[in-house]
Amino acid sequence: MLRYRPLLSLSVLVLSLALAPAADAQVSLPPLPPLPPLPGLPQLPTPPPVPTPPQDPRGVDPSSPNPLIGRRWVLDRQWGVAWRAARHLRSSGRSGDAQLVERIAVNPVFKKFGKYDRSPADAVRKYIQRARQAEPGATPQIQIMRHEGEECHPRYLAGGVAADNSYKRWLDGLADGIGNSRVVIAYEPDSVGTVDCLAPHRRAARYRMLAWGVDRVSQLPNATVYIEGGACDWKPASMIAKRLRKIGIHKVRGFMVNATHYASTRCNLNYGRQLSRMVGGKHFIINTSENGNGGQYFYARTSQGRRRNTVWCNPTNTKMGPRPTTNTGDPLADAFVYIGRPGFSSGRCNGGPQTGSWWLERALTLARRG
């Protein structure tokens, strides 16, 4: 009997292999039918989706999302100076120059409000209404530049106490005109960096006035506010940080840099990050309207040695910088914006007309440079 055991074992092994499934075979089972509800128990309703909390347009908390992302900014095609200049050139047969000016006009710029607006509430209300009608859903960008800053010497009073009181009445009116409207505000470019231009006994009053103003605009429920933060080629970040804390940077989204300057975007990104670390991680925007070639400088000898000076007034090397966008490549930089207005004169220098005047020759030069 022993001689038959190998044959029997081999037969069992062959049968086992024949019946075993292949290692790679997938066994497909029919789906199980749904279980019927248990008798006596009610069916539970499908829970509603959890709503996404609305984003705070003010974005005061540094950890909050960028409130500018997804916003479309106003292009004032009807009343914008560059658009009107382009239409005039075209109607005059200068279509080539019109196309050049349109390269400037297609970029959204901040609408400037200042002391020439005698009735600020009416002025800003009309602008916002016009923007809503022309471009429904677009967000107006508003530049407030009302502080007194025409001079710079140890006796400069900037209008004194009367001017401070007038400022408060004016800003109150502007804020009332903005109301609940969704806007972005660039608050008082140059106001912090030029405190040293005032007479020493007037500097504390400037800080008090700015602190009052920051508090006032911070209460606008749908306004994203950036206050003056200097520039990378101006005051040290440590000095500006101290001043920003004094006037209430914690109440608003953040600060703007390069607002009236021409320094490069890279330089201001580095400066903005440095300043942000000193003011609690606040975010910032960069004016890139005319910084494509960076700033223009000259050197002069002083009692402290050779010193670099910045050309503030109509530098001759200017070129438009990065176009307005929230794609900055830096999580602290909310946007590149045009606070400055390409094609406008910054003073009677280098052949320019008075400050704030449209200067066609300069506009054409900027547009040709790209």
C-alpha positions as CSV (number, residue, x, y, z in Angstrom):
1,M,0.0,0.0,0.0
2,L,2.9,2.3,0.7
3,R,3.8,2.5,-3.0
4,Y,0.5,4.1,-3.9
5,R,0.8,7.1,-1.5
6,P,2.9,9.3,-3.7
7,L,0.4,9.0,-6.5
8,L,-2.5,9.8,-4.2
9,S,-0.7,12.8,-2.8
10,L,0.1,14.1,-6.3
11,S,-3.6,13.7,-7.3
12,V,-4.7,15.8,-4.3
13,L,-2.2,18.5,-5.1
14,V,-3.3,18.8,-8.7
15,L,-6.9,19.0,-7.7
16,S,-6.1,21.7,-5.1
17,L,-4.3,23.8,-7.7
18,A,-7.1,23.5,-10.2
19,L,-9.6,24.7,-7.7
20,A,-7.5,27.6,-6.2
21,P,-8.2,31.1,-7.8
22,A,-5.3,32.8,-9.6
23,A,-3.4,35.1,-7.4
24,D,-4.1,38.2,-9.6
25,A,-7.8,37.4,-10.2
26,Q,-10.3,39.9,-8.9
27,V,-13.4,38.5,-7.3
28,S,-16.4,40.6,-8.2
29,L,-19.3,40.4,-5.8
30,P,-22.7,42.0,-6.5
31,P,-23.4,45.1,-4.4
32,L,-25.5,44.6,-1.3
33,P,-29.0,46.1,-1.4
34,P,-29.6,49.1,1.0
35,L,-30.9,48.2,4.4
36,P,-34.6,49.0,4.9
37,P,-35.4,51.5,7.6
38,L,-36.0,50.0,11.0
39,P,-39.7,50.0,11.8
40,G,-40.8,52.7,14.2
41,L,-37.8,55.0,13.6
42,P,-38.2,58.2,11.5
43,Q,-35.9,58.8,8.6
44,L,-33.2,61.4,9.4
45,P,-33.1,64.3,6.9
46,T,-29.9,65.0,5.0
47,P,-28.0,67.6,6.9
48,P,-27.6,71.0,5.2
49,P,-24.2,72.0,3.9
50,V,-22.1,74.0,6.4
51,P,-22.1,77.6,5.1
52,T,-18.7,79.2,4.5
53,P,-18.3,82.2,6.8
54,P,-18.3,85.4,4.8
55,Q,-14.8,87.0,4.3
56,D,-14.2,90.2,6.3
57,P,-13.4,92.9,3.7
58,R,-11.4,94.7,6.3
59,G,-9.0,91.8,6.8
60,V,-7.6,93.2,10.0
61,D,-6.4,89.8,11.3
62,P,-3.0,89.1,9.6
63,S,-4.1,85.4,9.4
64,S,-7.2,86.2,7.4
65,P,-7.3,85.6,3.6
66,N,-6.2,88.3,1.2
67,P,-9.4,90.4,0.8
68,L,-8.3,91.7,-2.6
69,I,-8.2,88.3,-4.3
70,G,-11.0,87.8,-6.8
71,R,-11.8,91.6,-6.8
72,R,-12.2,93.3,-10.2
73,W,-10.9,96.9,-9.9
74,V,-12.6,99.9,-11.5
75,L,-11.4,101.3,-14.8
76,D,-12.9,104.7,-15.2
77,R,-13.2,104.6,-19.0
78,Q,-15.6,107.6,-19.2
79,W,-13.9,110.1,-16.9
80,G,-10.4,108.8,-16.4
81,V,-7.9,111.4,-17.7
82,A,-5.8,108.9,-19.7
83,W,-9.0,107.5,-21.4
84,R,-10.1,111.0,-22.3
85,A,-6.7,111.9,-23.6
86,A,-6.7,108.8,-25.8
87,R,-10.1,109.7,-27.2
88,H,-9.0,113.2,-27.9
89,L,-5.8,112.1,-29.7
90,R,-7.8,109.6,-31.8
91,S,-10.4,112.3,-32.8
92,S,-7.5,114.6,-33.7
93,G,-6.0,112.0,-36.1
94,R,-3.2,110.9,-33.8
95,S,-4.2,107.2,-33.6
96,G,-0.7,106.1,-33.0
97,D,-0.3,108.3,-29.9
98,A,-3.8,107.3,-28.8
99,Q,-2.8,103.6,-28.8
100,L,0.3,104.5,-26.7
101,V,-1.8,106.4,-24.1
102,E,-4.3,103.5,-24.0
103,R,-1.4,101.3,-22.7
104,I,-1.6,103.4,-19.6
105,A,-5.4,103.8,-19.5
106,V,-6.1,100.0,-19.4
107,N,-4.5,99.8,-15.9
108,P,-6.8,100.5,-12.9
109,V,-5.5,103.4,-10.8
110,F,-6.5,104.8,-7.4
111,K,-8.9,107.7,-7.6
112,K,-7.3,110.6,-5.6
113,F,-9.3,112.7,-3.2
114,G,-7.8,115.8,-1.6
115,K,-8.5,119.3,-0.3
116,Y,-9.6,120.4,-3.7
117,D,-12.7,118.3,-3.2
118,R,-14.7,120.9,-1.3
119,S,-17.6,118.6,-0.6
120,P,-15.8,115.2,-0.1
121,A,-19.0,113.3,0.7
122,D,-20.7,114.3,-2.5
123,A,-17.5,113.8,-4.5
124,V,-16.8,110.2,-3.4
125,R,-20.5,109.3,-3.5
126,K,-20.8,110.4,-7.1
127,Y,-17.6,108.5,-8.0
128,I,-18.8,105.3,-6.4
129,Q,-22.2,105.6,-8.1
130,R,-20.6,106.2,-11.5
131,A,-18.3,103.2,-11.0
132,R,-21.3,101.0,-10.1
133,Q,-23.2,102.0,-13.2
134,A,-20.3,101.7,-15.6
135,E,-18.8,98.5,-14.1
136,P,-21.2,96.6,-11.9
137,G,-19.3,94.5,-9.3
138,A,-16.0,96.3,-9.7
139,T,-14.3,97.6,-6.6
140,P,-13.3,101.3,-6.5
141,Q,-9.7,102.1,-5.3
142,I,-9.6,105.4,-3.3
143,Q,-6.5,107.4,-2.4
144,I,-6.9,109.8,0.4
145,M,-4.3,112.6,0.3
146,R,-5.5,115.5,2.4
147,H,-2.7,116.2,4.9
148,E,-0.7,119.4,4.5
149,G,2.7,118.5,3.1
150,E,3.7,121.2,0.7
151,E,6.9,122.3,2.4
152,C,9.8,120.9,4.5
153,H,11.7,123.1,6.9
154,P,12.0,123.6,10.7
155,R,9.3,126.4,10.7
156,Y,6.7,124.6,8.7
157,L,3.4,124.5,10.6
158,A,1.2,122.7,8.0
159,G,-1.7,125.1,8.6
160,G,-1.6,124.8,12.4
161,V,-4.5,123.7,14.6
162,A,-7.1,125.2,12.2
163,A,-5.9,122.9,9.4
164,D,-6.0,119.9,11.7
165,N,-9.7,120.6,12.6
166,S,-10.5,121.2,9.0
167,Y,-8.9,117.9,8.1
168,K,-11.2,116.0,10.6
169,R,-14.3,117.6,9.2
170,W,-13.2,116.8,5.6
171,L,-12.4,113.2,6.4
172,D,-15.6,112.7,8.3
173,G,-17.4,113.8,5.2
174,L,-15.5,111.5,2.9
175,A,-16.1,108.5,5.2
176,D,-19.8,109.3,5.3
177,G,-19.8,109.4,1.5
178,I,-18.1,105.9,1.4
179,G,-20.5,104.5,3.9
180,N,-21.1,100.7,3.4
181,S,-19.6,100.6,-0.1
182,R,-16.9,98.0,-0.9
183,V,-13.7,99.9,-1.5
184,V,-9.9,99.7,-1.1
185,I,-8.3,102.7,0.5
186,A,-4.7,104.0,0.3
187,Y,-4.7,106.3,3.3
188,E,-2.5,109.4,3.2
189,P,0.6,108.6,1.2
190,D,3.8,110.4,2.4
191,S,2.1,111.5,5.7
192,V,4.2,109.3,8.0
193,G,7.5,109.7,6.2
194,T,7.3,113.5,6.1
195,V,6.6,114.1,9.8
196,D,10.2,115.3,10.1
197,C,9.3,118.1,7.6
198,L,7.2,119.8,10.2
199,A,8.3,122.2,12.9
200,P,9.2,120.1,16.0
201,H,6.3,121.3,18.1
202,R,3.8,120.3,15.4
203,R,4.9,116.7,15.0
204,A,2.9,115.3,17.9
205,A,-0.2,116.9,16.4
206,R,0.4,115.2,13.1
207,Y,0.5,111.8,14.8
208,R,-2.7,112.6,16.7
209,M,-4.4,113.7,13.5
210,L,-3.3,110.5,11.6
211,A,-4.3,108.3,14.5
212,W,-7.8,109.9,14.5
213,G,-8.0,109.4,10.7
214,V,-6.9,105.7,10.8
215,D,-9.5,105.0,13.5
216,R,-12.2,106.8,11.4
217,V,-11.5,104.8,8.2
218,S,-11.0,101.6,10.1
219,Q,-14.7,101.7,11.1
220,L,-15.9,101.5,7.5
221,P,-17.4,98.0,7.3
222,N,-16.5,97.2,3.7
223,A,-13.2,99.0,3.3
224,T,-9.8,97.4,3.0
225,V,-7.4,100.0,4.3
226,Y,-3.6,100.4,3.8
227,I,-1.8,103.2,5.5
228,E,1.5,105.0,4.6
229,G,4.5,102.8,5.1
230,G,7.3,104.6,3.4
231,A,9.6,103.0,0.8
232,C,12.7,100.9,0.6
233,D,14.9,103.9,-0.5
234,W,13.6,106.3,2.2
235,K,13.4,106.0,6.0
236,P,14.6,102.9,7.9
237,A,11.9,100.2,8.5
238,S,12.5,100.4,12.3
239,M,11.6,104.2,12.3
240,I,8.5,103.7,10.2
241,A,7.4,100.7,12.3
242,K,7.4,102.8,15.4
243,R,5.3,105.5,13.7
244,L,2.8,103.0,12.3
245,R,2.3,101.5,15.8
246,K,1.7,105.0,17.1
247,I,-1.1,105.8,14.7
248,G,-2.9,102.5,14.9
249,I,-1.6,100.0,12.3
250,H,-3.4,97.2,14.3
251,K,-6.8,98.6,13.3
252,V,-6.4,98.1,9.5
253,R,-5.3,95.5,7.0
254,G,-1.8,96.8,6.6
255,F,0.4,99.4,4.9
256,M,1.4,100.6,1.4
257,V,5.0,101.1,0.2
258,N,6.5,103.1,-2.6
259,A,3.4,105.1,-2.9
260,T,5.1,108.2,-4.3
261,H,8.5,106.6,-5.1
262,Y,10.0,104.7,-8.0
263,A,12.2,102.1,-6.3
264,S,12.1,98.6,-7.7
265,T,9.5,95.9,-6.8
266,R,12.2,93.6,-5.4
267,C,13.6,96.3,-3.2
268,N,10.1,97.0,-1.8
269,L,9.2,93.4,-1.3
270,N,12.3,93.0,0.9
271,Y,11.5,96.2,2.8
272,G,7.8,95.3,3.1
273,R,8.7,91.9,4.7
274,Q,11.1,93.6,7.1
275,L,8.5,96.2,8.1
276,S,5.8,93.5,8.4
277,R,7.8,91.6,11.0
278,M,8.0,94.8,13.1
279,V,4.2,95.5,13.1
280,G,2.7,92.1,13.9
281,G,2.8,90.4,10.5
282,K,0.6,93.0,8.7
283,H,0.2,92.7,5.0
284,F,1.1,95.4,2.4
285,I,0.6,96.6,-1.2
286,I,3.3,98.0,-3.5
287,N,2.8,100.9,-5.8
288,T,4.4,99.7,-9.1
289,S,3.0,102.4,-11.4
290,E,6.4,103.8,-12.5
291,N,9.1,101.6,-11.0
292,G,10.0,99.5,-14.0
293,N,13.5,100.9,-14.1
294,G,13.9,101.4,-10.3
295,G,14.7,104.8,-8.7
296,Q,16.9,107.5,-10.1
297,Y,19.7,108.7,-7.7
298,F,22.5,111.2,-7.5
299,Y,25.4,111.5,-5.0
300,A,26.4,114.7,-3.2
301,R,29.1,115.5,-0.6
302,T,27.8,116.5,2.8
303,S,29.5,117.1,6.2
304,Q,28.8,113.4,6.9
305,G,30.5,112.3,3.7
306,R,29.1,111.2,0.3
307,R,25.4,110.8,0.4
308,R,22.9,109.2,-2.0
309,N,19.9,111.3,-2.9
310,T,16.7,110.3,-4.7
311,V,15.2,112.2,-7.6
312,W,11.7,112.7,-6.4
313,C,10.4,115.0,-9.1
314,N,9.8,113.6,-12.6
315,P,12.8,111.3,-12.8
316,T,13.8,110.9,-16.4
317,N,14.4,107.1,-16.4
318,T,10.9,106.0,-15.4
319,K,9.0,103.1,-16.8
320,M,5.8,101.4,-15.8
321,G,6.3,98.5,-13.5
322,P,4.3,95.3,-12.9
323,R,0.6,95.7,-13.8
324,P,-1.9,95.7,-11.0
325,T,-2.4,92.1,-9.7
326,T,-2.8,90.1,-6.6
327,N,-0.4,87.5,-8.0
328,T,2.7,88.9,-6.2
329,G,4.5,85.7,-5.4
330,D,4.7,86.7,-1.7
331,P,2.0,85.8,0.9
332,L,2.5,89.1,2.8
333,A,2.2,91.3,-0.4
334,D,-1.6,91.5,-1.1
335,A,-1.2,93.2,-4.5
336,F,0.9,95.3,-6.9
337,V,-1.2,98.5,-7.5
338,Y,-1.1,101.8,-9.3
339,I,-1.4,104.4,-6.5
340,G,0.7,106.7,-8.5
341,R,-0.7,107.9,-11.8
342,P,1.5,107.3,-14.9
343,G,1.5,110.4,-17.1
344,F,1.0,112.9,-14.4
345,S,3.6,115.5,-13.3
346,S,5.0,115.4,-9.8
347,G,6.1,119.0,-10.0
348,R,7.6,121.9,-11.9
349,C,10.9,120.1,-12.6
350,N,12.6,118.3,-15.5
351,G,10.3,120.2,-17.9
352,G,7.0,119.2,-16.1
353,P,3.9,121.3,-15.4
354,Q,2.6,121.8,-11.8
355,T,2.0,118.8,-9.5
356,G,-0.9,116.7,-10.5
357,S,-1.2,117.9,-14.1
358,W,-1.6,115.5,-17.0
359,W,1.6,115.6,-19.0
360,L,1.2,114.1,-22.4
361,E,4.8,114.0,-23.4
362,R,5.7,112.1,-20.2
363,A,2.8,109.7,-20.8
364,L,4.0,108.9,-24.3
365,T,7.5,108.3,-23.1
366,L,6.3,105.9,-20.4
367,A,4.1,104.0,-22.8
368,R,6.9,103.6,-25.4
369,R,9.2,102.1,-22.7
370,G,6.5,99.5,-22.0
